[in-house]
Amino acid sequence: MKYSISNQFSLEGKVVVITGAAGLLGEQHALAVAESGGVPVLLDILGDQVMELANKLANEFSVPSVGYRVDITDESTVAENVQTLLNRFGNIDALVNNAANNPKMETQNEKNFSRLEHFPLNFWNADLAVGLTGAFLCSKHYGTAISRNPKGGVIINISSDLGLIAPDQRLYLQTGVQDERQPVKPVTYSVVKTGLIGLTRYLATYWPDRVRCNALCLGGVEAKQPSDFLQEVNERIPMGRLAKSDEYKSAIQFLCSEASSYMNGASLVMDGGRSCW
């Protein structure tokens, strides 16, 4: 039979679990799934928000979208939700490991806690618990369910251009501030996003005949940042701008669908060319 691309991007009836779905990009990932006919299952510690979003998607796209309050750092809660979904839908087809803390650049008592020499251990533990341990637990439990499907399924890990390159700390320099108090991008962001690429490669070879796993390395998103910051960061991106929040939807549709059927263990980079420099 002649191959046709026309329906390869369809997610019709596919049950896709999205963690951190209450966030800006989490909502966009959910929209990408719903627009392609898939069933977005929205997980977040902010349960009310994902339930509201699920209802909105269900009404707008006529898909049985659902939302649950799930702490992905709690293994028993993750395992319980897997069983809930299997009881409800019969199968899970894809997982998008999107949840992550957004480490802040905080100053207190003359110390800038974003800096490595002052970065608190409890901040480190909390960021890795959500971004890496949470992705591991979800891959362990939802991934196992996916692997038991007759045709398997997909895992997508949401990484970053900062999983490939170091943050340019010059972006955060403040005039008149001493070197030891200058804000920086905290260490955990790079560690988590780099770790997700390692997890991707591991998972890609763990169930290779049943579960494809790829990383999506995203650039920054314009979200009302100060104009001086935008000017600085845009100069460091070949395309001269940050992404719009909806520009990654097509990549989610591609990686979740049969359109990427021979793609496994890869890092798909969408950063306006920033990591080329």
Summary of the structure (lengths in Angstrom):
residues: 277
radius of gyration: 19.2
end to end distance: 44.2
largest distance: 69.7
contacts: 939
relative contact order: 0.15
helix: 43%
strand: 16%
